């Protein structure tokens, strides 16, 4: 997807990279730089498919089960290049460095540790590695980082309980939330209610994927059954006035990812994503890049979509950035500093 560039006469448009943001929807492997993927694959002897080499970013679709399977297969291949502790630390450091360049002040990165256990000595060991790498990268690049541990809808509900207990074990030690990812068409949210109860009792933010590949009923289920604090995507909240009213009234955050919505065929164009409708309704929106490794666009590109495809003014973009912090688990001092710098960005 090509993003438009500002015209030479658009000097009033402030640089989007300078706008302080909270990035709340970024997957661990999907945050990897493409060049790093290629380099690590060569070192590990992993043969990358054509879509991850010369045809990158790949043409994707999530409109049907076969298309989602292809997308997931590419993600699994990318994950397979992470073989050593150094690989994990490199991914985390480069990701946080990229976030600093994009204007992020706070990042919540989502990871399912069960996908890495065979190479990293189990769930606890891998989680400790990620948290240590996150702490080092945060200090090095000046971006606050929290980790969201996510269960997988395509796996047994017992696995989700194990991951919820893992997240609870590290609550207050760098893990800030508990999620539920992968194809929401594969299993109802109710299957994972027990896991979310465990996470809730540990004081973690609850942020399942919902309302991306399915409609507003999926959002309703996440709200009523899982008691979600925030939704991964949730874009189809816009399709039902009652669901949208519930999202707005409860101030449930929506992690909207316009570029990935287009790449996966959820909407035909960026202009069709109901970002403007949700924003005007008062939804607590945080734009996210989802999986830049597969979709080709990072966080600033999502704000560019708001500006160019939905006619957001700079005042509205600043409001959007403020909402991202309000939807986050960022500490009060981070939020206060960001709010002041958002005002300064507008005043510039």
C-alpha positions as a Markdown table, in Angstrom:
| # | Residue | x | y | z |
|---|---|---|---|---|
| 1 | Unk | 0.0 | 0.0 | 0.0 |
| 2 | Unk | 1.5 | 3.3 | -1.1 |
| 3 | Unk | 1.1 | 6.2 | 1.3 |
| 4 | Unk | 0.7 | 9.7 | -0.1 |
| 5 | Unk | 3.4 | 12.3 | 0.6 |
| 6 | Unk | 2.5 | 15.8 | 1.7 |
| 7 | Unk | 2.5 | 18.3 | -1.2 |
| 8 | Unk | 5.3 | 20.9 | -1.3 |
| 9 | Unk | 2.9 | 23.6 | -0.2 |
| 10 | Unk | 1.7 | 21.7 | 2.9 |
| 11 | Unk | 4.1 | 23.4 | 5.3 |
| 12 | Unk | 1.4 | 23.7 | 8.0 |
| 13 | Unk | 1.4 | 19.9 | 8.5 |
| 14 | Unk | 3.6 | 19.1 | 11.5 |
| 15 | Unk | 6.0 | 16.1 | 11.2 |
| 16 | Unk | 4.3 | 13.0 | 12.4 |
| 17 | Unk | 7.4 | 11.4 | 13.8 |
| 18 | Unk | 7.6 | 14.3 | 16.2 |
| 19 | Unk | 4.2 | 13.6 | 17.7 |
| 20 | Unk | 4.5 | 11.7 | 21.0 |
| 21 | Unk | 2.5 | 8.4 | 20.8 |
| 22 | Unk | 1.7 | 5.3 | 22.7 |
| 23 | Unk | 2.0 | 2.1 | 20.5 |
| 24 | Unk | -0.3 | -0.5 | 21.9 |
| 25 | Unk | -0.6 | -3.1 | 19.1 |
| 26 | Unk | 2.7 | -4.6 | 18.0 |
| 27 | Unk | 3.4 | -8.3 | 17.8 |
| 28 | Unk | 6.8 | -9.6 | 18.8 |
| 29 | Unk | 8.1 | -11.4 | 15.7 |
| 30 | Unk | 6.1 | -9.1 | 13.5 |
| 31 | Unk | 8.1 | -6.1 | 14.8 |
| 32 | Unk | 11.3 | -7.4 | 13.3 |
| 33 | Unk | 13.1 | -5.4 | 10.6 |
| 34 | Unk | 13.0 | -7.0 | 7.2 |
| 35 | Unk | 16.7 | -6.7 | 6.8 |
| 36 | Unk | 17.2 | -8.5 | 10.1 |
| 37 | Unk | 14.9 | -11.3 | 9.1 |
| 38 | Unk | 17.0 | -11.8 | 5.9 |
| 39 | Unk | 20.3 | -11.7 | 7.8 |
| 40 | Unk | 19.1 | -14.1 | 10.6 |
| 41 | Unk | 17.6 | -16.5 | 8.1 |
| 42 | Unk | 20.9 | -16.7 | 6.2 |
| 43 | Unk | 22.8 | -17.3 | 9.4 |
| 44 | Unk | 20.4 | -20.0 | 10.5 |
| 45 | Unk | 20.1 | -21.7 | 7.1 |
| 46 | Unk | 16.4 | -21.0 | 6.9 |
| 47 | Unk | 15.1 | -20.8 | 3.3 |
| 48 | Unk | 12.7 | -17.8 | 3.2 |
| 49 | Unk | 9.7 | -18.1 | 0.9 |
| 50 | Unk | 9.7 | -15.7 | -2.1 |
| 51 | Unk | 7.1 | -13.4 | -0.3 |
| 52 | Unk | 9.6 | -12.7 | 2.5 |
| 53 | Unk | 12.5 | -12.0 | 0.1 |
| 54 | Unk | 12.2 | -10.3 | -3.2 |
| 55 | Unk | 8.4 | -9.8 | -3.1 |
| 56 | Unk | 8.4 | -8.2 | 0.3 |
| 57 | Unk | 6.1 | -7.0 | 1.7 |
| 58 | Unk | 3.9 | -9.9 | 0.7 |
| 59 | Unk | 0.4 | -9.8 | -0.8 |
| 60 | Unk | -1.8 | -11.1 | 2.0 |
| 61 | Unk | -5.4 | -12.0 | 2.7 |
| 62 | Unk | -7.3 | -12.9 | 5.8 |
| 63 | Unk | -10.7 | -13.0 | 4.1 |
| 64 | Unk | -10.9 | -16.8 | 4.3 |
| 65 | Unk | -9.3 | -19.5 | 6.3 |
| 66 | Unk | -6.9 | -20.4 | 3.5 |
| 67 | Unk | -5.7 | -16.8 | 3.2 |
| 68 | Unk | -5.2 | -16.6 | 7.0 |
| 69 | Unk | -3.3 | -19.9 | 7.0 |
| 70 | Unk | -0.9 | -18.4 | 4.4 |
| 71 | Unk | -0.4 | -15.3 | 6.5 |
| 72 | Unk | 0.2 | -17.4 | 9.6 |
| 73 | Unk | 2.7 | -19.7 | 7.8 |
| 74 | Unk | 4.8 | -16.6 | 6.8 |
| 75 | Unk | 4.7 | -15.5 | 10.5 |
| 76 | Unk | 5.8 | -18.9 | 11.6 |
| 77 | Unk | 8.7 | -18.9 | 9.2 |
| 78 | Unk | 9.8 | -15.5 | 10.4 |
| 79 | Unk | 9.7 | -16.7 | 14.0 |
| 80 | Unk | 11.9 | -19.7 | 13.2 |
| 81 | Unk | 14.9 | -17.5 | 12.5 |
| 82 | Unk | 15.1 | -16.6 | 16.2 |
| 83 | Unk | 17.6 | -19.2 | 17.4 |
| 84 | Unk | 19.7 | -17.6 | 20.1 |
| 85 | Unk | 19.5 | -15.2 | 23.0 |
| 86 | Unk | 21.4 | -12.7 | 20.9 |
| 87 | Unk | 18.7 | -12.9 | 18.2 |
| 88 | Unk | 16.0 | -12.1 | 20.7 |
| 89 | Unk | 18.0 | -9.2 | 22.2 |
| 90 | Unk | 18.7 | -7.9 | 18.8 |
| 91 | Unk | 15.0 | -8.0 | 17.8 |
| 92 | Unk | 13.9 | -6.2 | 21.0 |
| 93 | Unk | 16.7 | -3.6 | 20.8 |
| 94 | Unk | 16.0 | -2.8 | 17.1 |
| 95 | Unk | 12.2 | -2.7 | 17.7 |
| 96 | Unk | 12.5 | -0.2 | 20.6 |
| 97 | Unk | 15.0 | 1.9 | 18.6 |
| 98 | Unk | 12.5 | 2.0 | 15.7 |
| 99 | Unk | 9.8 | 3.1 | 18.1 |
| 100 | Unk | 12.0 | 6.0 | 19.3 |
| 101 | Unk | 12.5 | 7.1 | 15.8 |
| 102 | Unk | 8.7 | 6.9 | 15.2 |
| 103 | Unk | 7.9 | 9.1 | 18.2 |
| 104 | Unk | 6.7 | 6.4 | 20.6 |
| 105 | Unk | 7.1 | 7.2 | 24.2 |
| 106 | Unk | 5.4 | 4.0 | 25.4 |
| 107 | Unk | 5.2 | 0.6 | 23.8 |
| 108 | Unk | 3.2 | -2.4 | 24.7 |
| 109 | Unk | 4.6 | -5.4 | 22.8 |
| 110 | Unk | 2.6 | -8.6 | 22.6 |
| 111 | Unk | 4.2 | -12.1 | 22.7 |
| 112 | Unk | 3.0 | -15.7 | 23.0 |
| 113 | Unk | 6.0 | -17.3 | 24.8 |
| 114 | Unk | 4.7 | -20.8 | 23.9 |
| 115 | Unk | 5.9 | -20.3 | 20.3 |
| 116 | Unk | 9.5 | -20.0 | 21.5 |
| 117 | Unk | 9.8 | -22.6 | 24.2 |
| 118 | Unk | 11.6 | -25.4 | 22.3 |
| 119 | Unk | 14.7 | -23.2 | 21.7 |
| 120 | Unk | 14.7 | -21.2 | 24.9 |
| 121 | Unk | 14.2 | -23.7 | 27.8 |
| 122 | Unk | 10.6 | -23.2 | 28.5 |
| 123 | Unk | 8.0 | -20.5 | 29.2 |
| 124 | Unk | 9.6 | -18.9 | 32.2 |
| 125 | Unk | 13.1 | -18.8 | 30.8 |
| 126 | Unk | 11.9 | -17.2 | 27.5 |
| 127 | Unk | 9.7 | -14.7 | 29.4 |
| 128 | Unk | 12.6 | -13.7 | 31.6 |
| 129 | Unk | 14.8 | -13.2 | 28.6 |
| 130 | Unk | 12.3 | -11.0 | 26.9 |
| 131 | Unk | 11.8 | -8.9 | 30.0 |
| 132 | Unk | 15.5 | -8.5 | 30.5 |
| 133 | Unk | 16.0 | -7.5 | 26.8 |
| 134 | Unk | 13.0 | -5.0 | 27.1 |
| 135 | Unk | 14.6 | -3.4 | 30.2 |
| 136 | Unk | 17.9 | -2.9 | 28.5 |
| 137 | Unk | 16.4 | -1.6 | 25.3 |
| 138 | Unk | 14.0 | 0.8 | 27.1 |
| 139 | Unk | 17.0 | 2.3 | 29.0 |
| 140 | Unk | 19.1 | 2.6 | 25.9 |
| 141 | Unk | 16.4 | 4.3 | 23.7 |
| 142 | Unk | 14.3 | 6.2 | 26.2 |
| 143 | Unk | 11.0 | 4.5 | 25.4 |
| 144 | Unk | 8.9 | 2.9 | 28.2 |
| 145 | Unk | 8.0 | -0.7 | 27.4 |
| 146 | Unk | 5.4 | -3.1 | 28.8 |
| 147 | Unk | 4.9 | -6.7 | 27.7 |
| 148 | Unk | 1.5 | -8.2 | 27.0 |
| 149 | Unk | 1.5 | -12.0 | 27.1 |
| 150 | Unk | -1.1 | -13.4 | 24.7 |
| 151 | Unk | -2.8 | -16.8 | 24.4 |
| 152 | Unk | -3.6 | -18.3 | 21.0 |
| 153 | Unk | -7.2 | -18.9 | 19.9 |
| 154 | Unk | -6.2 | -21.8 | 17.8 |
| 155 | Unk | -4.8 | -23.8 | 20.8 |
| 156 | Unk | -6.6 | -25.6 | 23.6 |
| 157 | Unk | -8.1 | -23.4 | 26.3 |
| 158 | Unk | -5.8 | -25.1 | 28.9 |
| 159 | Unk | -2.8 | -23.5 | 27.2 |
| 160 | Unk | -4.4 | -20.1 | 27.7 |
| 161 | Unk | -4.7 | -20.8 | 31.4 |
| 162 | Unk | -1.1 | -21.7 | 31.6 |
| 163 | Unk | -0.1 | -18.5 | 29.9 |
| 164 | Unk | -2.5 | -16.5 | 32.1 |
| 165 | Unk | -0.7 | -17.9 | 35.2 |
| 166 | Unk | 2.6 | -17.0 | 33.6 |
| 167 | Unk | 1.5 | -13.5 | 33.0 |
| 168 | Unk | 0.2 | -13.3 | 36.6 |
| 169 | Unk | 3.6 | -14.5 | 37.8 |
| 170 | Unk | 5.3 | -11.5 | 36.1 |
| 171 | Unk | 2.6 | -8.9 | 36.8 |
| 172 | Unk | 4.4 | -5.8 | 38.2 |
| 173 | Unk | 7.7 | -7.1 | 36.8 |
| 174 | Unk | 7.3 | -5.9 | 33.3 |
| 175 | Unk | 4.2 | -7.7 | 32.1 |
| 176 | Unk | 1.3 | -5.3 | 31.9 |
| 177 | Unk | -1.5 | -7.2 | 30.1 |
| 178 | Unk | -3.0 | -10.4 | 28.9 |
| 179 | Unk | -4.2 | -10.9 | 25.3 |
| 180 | Unk | -5.8 | -13.4 | 22.9 |
| 181 | Unk | -4.5 | -13.4 | 19.4 |
| 182 | Unk | -4.8 | -15.3 | 16.1 |
| 183 | Unk | -7.9 | -16.0 | 14.0 |
| 184 | Unk | -11.0 | -15.1 | 16.0 |
| 185 | Unk | -13.1 | -17.3 | 13.7 |
| 186 | Unk | -11.4 | -20.4 | 15.1 |
| 187 | Unk | -12.9 | -20.4 | 18.7 |
| 188 | Unk | -15.4 | -18.4 | 20.7 |
| 189 | Unk | -14.1 | -16.0 | 23.3 |
| 190 | Unk | -16.0 | -17.9 | 26.0 |
| 191 | Unk | -13.5 | -20.8 | 25.7 |
| 192 | Unk | -10.9 | -18.5 | 27.3 |
| 193 | Unk | -13.0 | -16.9 | 30.1 |
| 194 | Unk | -11.2 | -18.8 | 32.8 |
| 195 | Unk | -7.8 | -17.6 | 31.6 |
| 196 | Unk | -9.0 | -14.0 | 31.6 |
| 197 | Unk | -10.3 | -14.4 | 35.1 |
| 198 | Unk | -6.8 | -15.5 | 36.2 |
| 199 | Unk | -5.3 | -12.4 | 34.5 |
| 200 | Unk | -7.9 | -10.1 | 35.9 |
| 201 | Unk | -7.3 | -11.2 | 39.5 |
| 202 | Unk | -3.6 | -10.5 | 38.9 |
| 203 | Unk | -4.4 | -6.9 | 38.0 |
| 204 | Unk | -3.5 | -7.2 | 34.4 |
| 205 | Unk | -5.0 | -5.2 | 31.5 |
| 206 | Unk | -7.2 | -7.5 | 29.4 |
| 207 | Unk | -6.8 | -7.0 | 25.6 |
| 208 | Unk | -8.1 | -9.8 | 23.4 |
| 209 | Unk | -8.3 | -9.5 | 19.7 |
| 210 | Unk | -11.9 | -9.1 | 18.5 |
| 211 | Unk | -13.9 | -7.4 | 15.8 |
| 212 | Unk | -11.3 | -7.7 | 13.2 |
| 213 | Unk | -12.2 | -10.7 | 11.1 |
| 214 | Unk | -15.6 | -11.0 | 12.6 |
| 215 | Unk | -18.3 | -8.4 | 13.2 |
| 216 | Unk | -19.7 | -6.5 | 16.2 |
| 217 | Unk | -21.0 | -9.7 | 17.9 |
| 218 | Unk | -17.3 | -10.7 | 18.4 |
| 219 | Unk | -16.7 | -7.3 | 20.1 |
| 220 | Unk | -19.8 | -7.8 | 22.2 |
| 221 | Unk | -18.6 | -11.2 | 23.3 |
| 222 | Unk | -15.2 | -9.8 | 24.3 |
| 223 | Unk | -16.8 | -7.1 | 26.4 |
| 224 | Unk | -19.4 | -9.3 | 28.1 |
| 225 | Unk | -17.6 | -12.6 | 28.5 |
| 226 | Unk | -14.0 | -11.6 | 28.8 |
| 227 | Unk | -14.7 | -8.2 | 30.3 |
| 228 | Unk | -12.0 | -6.7 | 28.0 |
| 229 | Unk | -10.4 | -3.4 | 29.0 |
| 230 | Unk | -9.1 | -2.9 | 25.4 |
| 231 | Unk | -9.6 | -4.7 | 22.1 |
| 232 | Unk | -7.0 | -5.7 | 19.6 |
| 233 | Unk | -8.6 | -4.1 | 16.5 |
| 234 | Unk | -12.3 | -3.9 | 17.4 |
| 235 | Unk | -12.8 | -2.0 | 14.2 |
| 236 | Unk | -16.1 | -3.6 | 13.5 |
| 237 | Unk | -17.5 | -1.9 | 16.6 |
| 238 | Unk | -18.5 | 0.8 | 14.1 |
| 239 | Unk | -21.0 | -1.6 | 12.5 |
| 240 | Unk | -23.5 | -1.7 | 15.4 |
| 241 | Unk | -24.7 | 1.4 | 17.2 |
| 242 | Unk | -25.3 | -0.4 | 20.5 |
| 243 | Unk | -21.9 | -2.1 | 20.5 |
| 244 | Unk | -20.2 | 1.2 | 19.6 |
| 245 | Unk | -22.1 | 2.9 | 22.4 |
| 246 | Unk | -20.9 | 0.3 | 24.9 |
| 247 | Unk | -17.3 | 0.7 | 23.7 |
| 248 | Unk | -17.5 | 4.4 | 24.1 |
| 249 | Unk | -19.4 | 4.5 | 27.4 |
| 250 | Unk | -17.1 | 2.0 | 29.0 |
| 251 | Unk | -14.0 | 3.7 | 27.5 |
| 252 | Unk | -12.8 | 0.4 | 26.1 |
| 253 | Unk | -9.6 | 1.1 | 24.1 |
| 254 | Unk | -9.5 | 0.1 | 20.4 |
| 255 | Unk | -6.2 | -0.8 | 18.9 |
| 256 | Unk | -6.8 | 0.2 | 15.3 |
| 257 | Unk | -4.4 | -1.0 | 12.7 |
| 258 | Unk | -5.5 | 0.6 | 9.3 |
| 259 | Unk | -2.6 | -0.7 | 7.2 |
| 260 | Unk | -3.0 | -4.3 | 8.3 |
| 261 | Unk | -6.8 | -4.0 | 7.8 |
| 262 | Unk | -6.2 | -3.2 | 4.2 |
| 263 | Unk | -3.4 | -5.8 | 3.7 |
| 264 | Unk | -5.6 | -8.6 | 5.1 |
| 265 | Unk | -8.7 | -7.6 | 3.1 |
| 266 | Unk | -10.8 | -6.5 | 6.1 |
| 267 | Unk | -11.4 | -3.3 | 4.1 |
| 268 | Unk | -10.6 | -2.6 | 0.5 |
| 269 | Unk | -8.8 | 0.7 | 1.0 |
| 270 | Unk | -7.5 | 2.8 | 3.9 |
| 271 | Unk | -10.3 | 5.3 | 3.4 |
| 272 | Unk | -12.8 | 2.5 | 4.0 |
| 273 | Unk | -11.5 | 1.8 | 7.5 |
| 274 | Unk | -14.1 | 3.5 | 9.9 |
| 275 | Unk | -11.4 | 5.4 | 11.8 |
| 276 | Unk | -13.2 | 8.8 | 11.4 |
| 277 | Unk | -16.5 | 7.4 | 12.5 |
| 278 | Unk | -15.0 | 5.7 | 15.6 |
| 279 | Unk | -13.0 | 8.9 | 16.5 |
| 280 | Unk | -16.0 | 11.2 | 16.1 |
| 281 | Unk | -18.1 | 8.8 | 18.3 |
| 282 | Unk | -15.6 | 9.4 | 21.1 |
| 283 | Unk | -13.9 | 5.9 | 21.0 |
| 284 | Unk | -10.6 | 5.6 | 22.9 |
| 285 | Unk | -8.4 | 4.8 | 19.9 |
| 286 | Unk | -4.7 | 3.9 | 19.8 |
| 287 | Unk | -3.3 | 3.4 | 16.3 |
| 288 | Unk | -1.0 | 0.4 | 15.9 |
| 289 | Unk | 1.2 | -1.2 | 13.3 |
| 290 | Unk | 0.3 | -4.8 | 14.1 |
| 291 | Unk | 3.1 | -6.7 | 12.2 |
| 292 | Unk | 5.3 | -4.3 | 10.2 |
| 293 | Unk | 7.4 | -7.2 | 9.1 |
| 294 | Unk | 4.5 | -8.6 | 7.1 |
| 295 | Unk | 2.5 | -5.4 | 6.3 |
| 296 | Unk | 5.5 | -3.1 | 5.5 |
| 297 | Unk | 4.3 | -0.1 | 7.6 |
| 298 | Unk | 5.2 | 1.1 | 11.1 |
| 299 | Unk | 3.5 | 3.5 | 13.4 |
| 300 | Unk | 4.0 | 6.8 | 11.7 |
| 301 | Unk | 2.3 | 5.4 | 8.6 |
| 302 | Unk | -0.9 | 4.7 | 10.5 |
| 303 | Unk | -1.0 | 8.4 | 11.5 |
| 304 | Unk | -0.3 | 9.3 | 7.9 |
| 305 | Unk | -3.4 | 7.3 | 6.9 |
| 306 | Unk | -5.5 | 9.3 | 9.5 |
| 307 | Unk | -4.1 | 12.6 | 8.0 |
| 308 | Unk | -4.4 | 11.8 | 4.3 |
| 309 | Unk | -7.2 | 9.3 | 4.0 |
| 310 | Unk | -9.5 | 10.6 | 6.8 |
| 311 | Unk | -8.6 | 14.3 | 6.7 |
| 312 | Unk | -7.5 | 14.5 | 10.4 |
| 313 | Unk | -6.3 | 17.9 | 11.3 |
| 314 | Unk | -3.2 | 18.3 | 13.4 |
| 315 | Unk | -5.4 | 19.1 | 16.4 |
| 316 | Unk | -7.3 | 15.9 | 15.8 |
| 317 | Unk | -4.0 | 13.9 | 15.4 |
| 318 | Unk | -2.8 | 15.3 | 18.7 |
| 319 | Unk | -6.1 | 14.3 | 20.3 |
| 320 | Unk | -5.6 | 10.8 | 18.7 |
| 321 | Unk | -2.2 | 10.6 | 20.3 |
| 322 | Unk | -3.5 | 11.7 | 23.7 |
| 323 | Unk | -6.2 | 8.9 | 23.5 |
| 324 | Unk | -3.4 | 6.4 | 22.8 |
| 325 | Unk | -1.9 | 7.2 | 26.2 |
| 326 | Unk | -5.2 | 7.2 | 27.9 |
| 327 | Unk | -5.8 | 3.7 | 26.6 |
| 328 | Unk | -2.3 | 2.5 | 27.8 |
| 329 | Unk | -0.8 | 1.2 | 31.0 |
| 330 | Unk | 1.9 | 3.9 | 30.8 |
| 331 | Unk | 2.8 | 5.3 | 34.3 |
| 332 | Unk | 1.4 | 8.7 | 35.2 |
| 333 | Unk | 4.8 | 10.5 | 34.8 |
| 334 | Unk | 5.1 | 9.1 | 31.2 |
| 335 | Unk | 1.6 | 10.2 | 30.4 |
| 336 | Unk | 2.1 | 13.7 | 31.9 |
| 337 | Unk | 5.3 | 14.3 | 30.0 |
| 338 | Unk | 3.7 | 13.0 | 26.8 |
| 339 | Unk | 0.7 | 15.3 | 27.2 |
| 340 | Unk | 2.9 | 18.3 | 27.7 |
| 341 | Unk | 5.0 | 17.4 | 24.6 |
| 342 | Unk | 1.8 | 16.8 | 22.5 |
| 343 | Unk | 0.8 | 20.4 | 23.4 |
| 344 | Unk | 4.3 | 21.6 | 22.4 |
| 345 | Unk | 4.0 | 19.7 | 19.1 |
| 346 | Unk | 0.8 | 21.6 | 18.4 |
| 347 | Unk | 2.3 | 24.9 | 19.5 |
| 348 | Unk | 5.3 | 24.5 | 17.2 |
